Amino acid sequence: MVVLRCERVADGDLDRALARIGPLTLARTPDGSFAEVADDERATRLLAFAGVRTTVATMALTPRPGTRGALGRDLTPLPLGALGLDLVHVRALPLGAETMRLLRGRAWGRPAGARRALCRALLRGEDIALGWRRRAWSSPEVLRSRGARAALRPVIFDATALGSPPEHRLLTRDRALARWLFG
């Protein structure tokens, strides 16, 4: 795995580029934004087309001593100086499983028109479904703040919960990852 420092230089469809890279880990630290990828050449090329300049970084994405862990509820970006390390693990969701989930008949009837339209967009390649898991480490004071409590849930009793946070879904058209990474 290679860690790349990411710098936004132009507007582009960053979420779609991230979906094409494959499984990766995005990170925000006080030092900037980073991406941990398996194939740095492919990632650099795809991110360049999305308006992001990358350089290889020699740092490891590990939490700093004295910080507490938290699990992410959403992708609301917190100020860079407030967090020791904020990680989002991203993967493209399988198309078959997502379309089955969208078109699954409910007990009270057929899938709604909006769900069928979303399924159609996924099948045509107009949109991509992504799964994400967020973990963050910061000081207890920051995790108690109102903004952090809305986006993060501190892990107090079950330390093993940080190893397997719940997976959430998003669509590339929402551009939520770009807002989180450079927000």
PyMOL commands that set and color helices and strands:
alter all, ss='L'
color gray80, all
select helices_A, chain A and resi 14-21+40-49+80-82+95-103+113-124+140-143+146-151+159-163+172-174+176-182
alter helices_A, ss='H'
color red, helices_A
select strands_A, chain A and resi 2-8+24-29+32-37+52-56+68-72+83-92+129-138+152-154+168-171
alter strands_A, ss='S'
color yellow, strands_A
deselect
rebuild
show_as cartoon
